[in-house]
């Protein structure tokens, strides 16, 4: 439908051109001026998005994953384990805050499926951990390190979640085996490496600290791209985005991708009975917090950064631009966003025990409405 509409408008423009060349030339000049102003404004929007949302989020993720790794390496008591669980939730929130911009390094380098695939394969884990002794055997340790680094449902947030949580609470520290602890350390190290790569891929490797640069070099994980630079320079040579407008639309499309995933997959799969095992963060009872933070990632992306937690977009953000230039559509998005967040908070907890509750359906409906308002926003930005 969009292509048909655009071609119809193009044919209409050709018809007008045949009637009055001088008038259209003046219109073209005006349109060029308007388009240049729009491109300049959206270029500034994209720059703020890169610096205040994407890079800020990934830096926080890397900082908190480093802290998580350190705490796991030093863990020796129940109190330590409880601190590790709290730190997991903090790093987990950072990651969920990034899911509105999975385009770029997270998808391009397959980091998203590597560190955030669920459900964790508990049967395979129990089999492996009973056959191998990485805590004492170097060959076994090398094997565990290899599968943690190369698989996608045997590592990441949910692998670590299973080791440290049971039924929404920290495990009993004395129940942890030496091999489980080794596995947790390996997973935490891999998480930190992935977070460093995300930060470097958007900020540029020269703009992350020297320890992270060295880690990426040692592990041969230096990013090949600078996605932040490309988006800031959208419309210029070397950027995968052909215009600043395309870059801004990519921000919205990234939001729509996670909104659809939360509605259809993260909530919908279990709620509709398609797959009652497809439940994110079930061992920590963190599912609803994950959903909420996913939609907060949309707010951060649209409203101007990690400090955009209220109902007013930050100056220079995409929503601030839209409030000025497309007020009707912007107001609809803002109202739908608040409604979606509210409906997610109202879901009956924990999700893993209440996935068929009516509150889940209400959240799905609100998310679908939000997605529709973003469709409308893209349409006016494309004009």
C-alpha positions as semicolon CSV with decimal commas, in nm:
position;residue;x (nm);y (nm);z (nm)
1;X;0,000;0,000;0,000
2;X;0,280;0,244;0,081
3;X;0,449;0,181;-0,254
4;X;0,122;0,227;-0,445
5;X;0,057;0,555;-0,261
6;X;0,406;0,687;-0,332
7;X;0,386;0,599;-0,699
8;X;0,043;0,763;-0,726
9;X;0,183;1,081;-0,576
10;X;0,476;1,067;-0,814
11;X;0,244;1,039;-1,115
12;X;0,035;1,326;-0,981
13;X;0,347;1,538;-0,950
14;X;0,443;1,461;-1,310
15;X;0,097;1,575;-1,420
16;X;0,130;1,903;-1,236
17;X;0,475;1,951;-1,384
18;X;0,332;1,933;-1,737
19;X;0,080;2,208;-1,656
20;X;0,305;2,471;-1,502
21;X;0,684;2,446;-1,513
22;X;0,762;2,781;-1,347
23;X;0,525;2,724;-1,057
24;X;0,668;2,378;-0,992
25;X;1,022;2,510;-1,004
26;X;0,935;2,753;-0,726
27;X;0,770;2,471;-0,533
28;X;1,077;2,254;-0,580
29;X;1,296;2,528;-0,439
30;X;1,066;2,559;-0,140
31;X;1,057;2,183;-0,096
32;X;1,435;2,165;-0,115
33;X;1,460;2,427;0,156
34;X;1,207;2,250;0,375
35;X;1,378;1,917;0,320
36;X;1,719;2,061;0,405
37;X;1,581;2,206;0,727
38;X;1,416;1,874;0,811
39;X;1,736;1,683;0,740
40;X;1,941;1,918;0,956
41;X;1,695;1,888;1,244
42;X;1,678;1,510;1,222
43;X;2,055;1,486;1,194
44;X;2,076;1,656;1,533
45;X;1,809;1,418;1,665
46;X;2,010;1,118;1,547
47;X;2,325;1,252;1,710
48;X;2,147;1,290;2,043
49;X;2,005;0,940;2,011
50;X;2,350;0,792;1,949
51;X;2,526;0,977;2,229
52;X;2,259;1,007;2,498
53;X;2,072;0,682;2,446
54;X;2,274;0,416;2,265
55;X;2,629;0,480;2,382
56;X;2,513;0,578;2,730
57;X;2,314;0,254;2,760
58;X;2,591;0,030;2,635
59;X;2,851;0,198;2,855
60;X;2,627;0,141;3,156
61;X;2,577;-0,220;3,048
62;X;2,953;-0,272;3,020
63;X;3,015;-0,106;3,358
64;X;2,753;-0,320;3,530
65;X;2,861;-0,643;3,357
66;X;3,216;-0,573;3,471
67;X;3,089;-0,529;3,826
68;X;2,881;-0,846;3,795
69;X;3,185;-1,040;3,676
70;X;3,395;-0,910;3,965
71;X;3,130;-0,998;4,222
72;X;3,091;-1,350;4,087
73;X;3,467;-1,403;4,086
74;X;3,481;-1,295;4,453
75;X;3,165;-1,477;4,566
76;X;3,214;-1,688;4,880
77;X;2,898;-1,654;5,093
78;X;2,519;-1,630;5,086
79;X;2,541;-1,253;5,123
80;X;2,774;-1,242;4,823
81;X;2,531;-1,452;4,620
82;X;2,245;-1,218;4,707
83;X;2,456;-0,924;4,593
84;X;2,529;-1,108;4,269
85;X;2,154;-1,160;4,214
86;X;2,092;-0,787;4,263
87;X;2,374;-0,706;4,024
88;X;2,232;-0,949;3,768
89;X;1,902;-0,760;3,783
90;X;2,085;-0,430;3,730
91;X;2,280;-0,556;3,430
92;X;1,965;-0,723;3,303
93;X;1,782;-0,390;3,312
94;X;2,064;-0,227;3,116
95;X;2,031;-0,492;2,848
96;X;1,652;-0,464;2,831
97;X;1,692;-0,086;2,799
98;X;1,895;-0,152;2,483
99;X;1,640;-0,363;2,300
100;X;1,483;-0,072;2,114
101;X;1,806;-0,052;1,916
102;X;1,897;-0,411;1,845
103;X;1,975;-0,297;1,490
104;X;2,345;-0,242;1,450
105;X;2,594;-0,442;1,652
106;X;2,347;-0,643;1,863
107;X;2,195;-0,807;1,557
108;X;2,478;-0,759;1,307
109;X;2,728;-0,938;1,530
110;X;2,465;-1,186;1,662
111;X;2,520;-1,061;2,017
112;X;2,147;-1,052;2,093
113;X;2,085;-1,424;2,030
114;X;2,416;-1,512;2,194
115;X;2,347;-1,350;2,532
116;X;1,966;-1,343;2,543
117;X;1,820;-1,669;2,412
118;X;1,565;-1,853;2,622
119;X;1,449;-2,089;2,757
120;X;1,785;-2,199;2,896
121;X;1,848;-2,566;2,821
122;X;1,840;-2,699;3,177
123;X;1,852;-3,066;3,071
124;X;2,164;-3,015;2,862
125;X;2,324;-2,808;3,135
126;X;2,267;-3,072;3,401
127;X;2,406;-3,337;3,168
128;X;2,718;-3,136;3,084
129;X;2,786;-3,025;3,439
130;X;2,765;-3,386;3,559
131;X;3,005;-3,517;3,294
132;X;3,270;-3,247;3,303
133;X;3,475;-3,110;3,589
134;X;3,594;-2,765;3,479
135;X;3,675;-2,657;3,834
136;X;3,961;-2,909;3,848
137;X;4,033;-3,029;3,496
138;X;4,193;-2,792;3,244
139;X;4,060;-2,976;2,939
140;X;3,709;-2,971;3,082
141;X;3,747;-2,601;3,161
142;X;3,853;-2,535;2,803
143;X;3,547;-2,719;2,676
144;X;3,310;-2,523;2,901
145;X;3,472;-2,196;2,795
146;X;3,427;-2,299;2,431
147;X;3,056;-2,378;2,454
148;X;2,991;-2,062;2,657
149;X;3,162;-1,857;2,386
150;X;3,001;-2,026;2,086
151;X;2,647;-2,138;2,174
152;X;2,333;-1,931;2,217
153;X;2,106;-2,120;2,456
154;X;2,382;-2,230;2,689
155;X;2,518;-1,892;2,788
156;X;2,417;-1,533;2,851
157;X;2,178;-1,379;3,099
158;X;1,951;-1,681;3,128
159;X;2,231;-1,931;3,185
160;X;2,356;-1,719;3,472
161;X;2,000;-1,667;3,594
162;X;1,946;-2,041;3,626
163;X;2,265;-2,089;3,829
164;X;2,196;-1,814;4,083
165;X;1,812;-1,802;4,114
166;X;1,539;-2,045;4,212
167;X;1,168;-1,954;4,219
168;X;1,233;-1,584;4,219
169;X;1,486;-1,591;4,503
170;X;1,864;-1,624;4,530
171;X;1,976;-1,984;4,556
172;X;2,131;-2,118;4,874
173;X;2,501;-2,056;4,832
174;X;2,595;-2,390;4,987
175;X;2,398;-2,567;4,712
176;X;2,627;-2,429;4,442
177;X;2,880;-2,683;4,321
178;X;3,234;-2,589;4,225
179;X;3,152;-2,671;3,863
180;X;2,843;-2,450;3,865
181;X;3,048;-2,169;4,008
182;X;3,310;-2,215;3,736
183;X;3,033;-2,206;3,476
184;X;2,889;-1,885;3,625
185;X;3,230;-1,719;3,610
186;X;3,273;-1,820;3,246
187;X;2,929;-1,687;3,153
188;X;2,988;-1,359;3,338
189;X;3,318;-1,308;3,156
190;X;3,148;-1,373;2,822
191;X;2,869;-1,128;2,908
192;X;3,122;-0,859;2,989
193;X;3,308;-0,920;2,662
194;X;2,982;-0,890;2,467
195;X;2,893;-0,566;2,646
196;X;3,236;-0,420;2,569
197;X;3,194;-0,506;2,203
198;X;2,855;-0,335;2,191
199;X;2,993;-0,019;2,348
200;X;3,292;-0,012;2,113
201;X;3,080;-0,082;1,805
202;X;2,870;0,229;1,868
203;X;3,118;0,464;2,036
204;X;3,424;0,361;1,836
205;X;3,691;0,144;1,991
206;X;3,916;0,444;2,061
207;X;3,642;0,586;2,283
208;X;3,620;0,298;2,530
209;X;3,866;0,265;2,816
210;X;4,206;0,106;2,760
211;X;4,125;-0,210;2,956
212;X;3,827;-0,277;2,731
213;X;4,028;-0,203;2,420
214;X;4,288;-0,456;2,534
215;X;4,025;-0,717;2,617
216;X;3,866;-0,686;2,274
217;X;4,205;-0,708;2,109
218;X;4,309;-1,011;2,313
219;X;3,986;-1,192;2,231
220;X;3,993;-1,079;1,866
221;X;3,654;-0,915;1,911
222;X;3,731;-0,563;1,790
223;X;3,423;-0,433;1,605
224;X;3,453;-0,381;1,234
225;X;3,199;-0,099;1,227
226;X;3,122;0,228;1,401
227;X;2,744;0,232;1,398
228;X;2,723;0,553;1,597
229;X;2,934;0,745;1,349
230;X;2,731;0,604;1,063
231;X;2,398;0,709;1,210
232;X;2,525;1,054;1,302
233;X;2,645;1,090;0,940
234;X;2,328;0,946;0,785
235;X;2,297;1,071;0,427
236;X;2,673;1,101;0,380
237;X;2,916;0,866;0,210
238;X;2,999;0,563;0,419
239;X;2,671;0,549;0,608
240;X;2,422;0,267;0,559
241;X;2,140;0,521;0,616
242;X;2,069;0,721;0,299
243;X;1,933;1,026;0,482
244;X;1,885;1,167;0,828
245;X;1,515;1,096;0,786
246;X;1,595;0,729;0,722
247;X;1,803;0,730;1,039
248;X;1,519;0,877;1,243
249;X;1,274;0,625;1,098
250;X;1,520;0,351;1,196
251;X;1,489;0,470;1,558
252;X;1,112;0,425;1,541
253;X;1,139;0,091;1,360
254;X;1,374;-0,032;1,633
255;X;1,109;0,055;1,890
256;X;0,842;-0,124;1,689
257;X;1,056;-0,436;1,666
258;X;1,077;-0,477;2,044
259;X;0,714;-0,372;2,096
260;X;0,607;-0,648;1,858
261;X;0,838;-0,899;2,025
262;X;0,701;-0,820;2,370
263;X;0,339;-0,837;2,255
264;X;0,357;-1,137;2,025
265;X;0,642;-1,338;2,173
266;X;0,740;-1,253;2,525
267;X;0,383;-1,218;2,649
268;X;0,178;-1,359;2,364
269;X;0,344;-1,698;2,318
270;X;0,249;-1,818;2,665
271;X;-0,074;-1,616;2,696
272;X;-0,217;-1,751;2,370
273;X;-0,098;-2,103;2,449
274;X;0,143;-2,123;2,155
275;X;0,440;-2,210;2,380
276;X;0,396;-2,199;2,757
277;X;0,769;-2,262;2,801
278;X;0,869;-1,951;2,607
279;X;0,895;-1,734;2,919
280;X;1,175;-1,488;2,969
281;X;1,361;-1,475;3,302
282;X;1,139;-1,740;3,470
283;X;1,383;-1,844;3,744
284;X;1,434;-1,489;3,870
285;X;1,062;-1,407;3,834
286;X;1,186;-1,105;3,638
287;X;0,965;-1,138;3,330
288;X;0,732;-0,843;3,385
289;X;1,024;-0,620;3,478
290;X;1,188;-0,727;3,152
291;X;0,875;-0,633;2,956
292;X;0,851;-0,296;3,129
293;X;1,217;-0,219;3,070
294;X;1,181;-0,313;2,703
295;X;0,917;-0,045;2,659
296;X;1,125;0,197;2,865
297;X;1,395;0,140;2,605
298;X;1,148;0,286;2,354
299;X;1,092;0,586;2,578
300;X;1,466;0,641;2,609
301;X;1,508;0,613;2,231
302;X;1,220;0,846;2,146
303;X;1,239;1,089;2,438
304;X;1,613;1,156;2,442
305;X;1,819;0,932;2,670
306;X;1,846;0,749;3,000
307;X;1,720;1,053;3,190
308;X;1,397;1,056;2,989
309;X;1,186;0,881;3,249
310;X;0,893;1,120;3,280
311;X;0,623;1,221;3,035
312;X;0,810;1,513;2,874
313;X;1,059;1,449;2,593
314;X;1,404;1,602;2,634
315;X;1,487;1,894;2,406
316;X;1,652;1,775;2,086
317;X;1,492;1,430;2,098
318;X;1,288;1,272;1,821
319;X;0,964;1,316;2,015
320;X;1,046;1,681;2,083
321;X;1,091;1,729;1,707
322;X;0,763;1,550;1,640
323;X;0,575;1,750;1,902
324;X;0,671;2,063;1,708
325;X;0,618;1,931;1,357
326;X;0,362;1,651;1,393
327;X;0,176;1,732;1,711
328;X;-0,126;1,507;1,657
329;X;0,079;1,196;1,588
330;X;0,325;1,274;1,867
331;X;0,046;1,312;2,123
332;X;-0,102;0,977;2,018
333;X;0,236;0,803;2,061
334;X;0,295;0,961;2,402
335;X;-0,047;0,860;2,532
336;X;-0,014;0,506;2,396
337;X;0,334;0,469;2,545
338;X;0,215;0,563;2,893
339;X;-0,081;0,327;2,860
340;X;0,140;0,038;2,754
341;X;0,376;0,092;3,048
342;X;0,078;0,114;3,284
343;X;-0,078;-0,208;3,154
344;X;0,249;-0,397;3,187
345;X;0,288;-0,281;3,547
346;X;-0,067;-0,400;3,614
347;X;0,007;-0,756;3,498
348;X;-0,034;-1,023;3,764
349;X;0,301;-1,139;3,901
350;X;0,497;-1,353;3,856
351;X;0,431;-1,397;3,488
352;X;0,561;-1,754;3,488
353;X;0,270;-1,852;3,716
354;X;0,008;-1,614;3,572
355;X;0,070;-1,604;3,197
356;X;-0,298;-1,675;3,118
357;X;-0,432;-1,391;3,334
358;X;-0,655;-1,133;3,164
359;X;-0,406;-0,860;3,253
360;X;-0,167;-1,010;2,998
361;X;-0,422;-0,963;2,721
362;X;-0,475;-0,601;2,825
363;X;-0,102;-0,538;2,801
364;X;-0,088;-0,696;2,455
365;X;-0,374;-0,473;2,336
366;X;-0,200;-0,162;2,467
367;X;0,125;-0,260;2,296
368;X;-0,052;-0,316;1,965
369;X;-0,207;0,030;1,992
370;X;0,136;0,180;2,060
371;X;0,273;0,005;1,751
372;X;-0,009;0,152;1,540
373;X;0,062;0,506;1,659
374;X;0,426;0,463;1,561
375;X;0,314;0,352;1,215
376;X;0,134;0,684;1,184
377;X;0,441;0,873;1,303
378;X;0,659;0,706;1,039
379;X;0,409;0,803;0,768
380;X;0,425;1,173;0,848
381;X;0,804;1,165;0,879
382;X;0,829;1,003;0,536
383;X;0,625;1,282;0,371
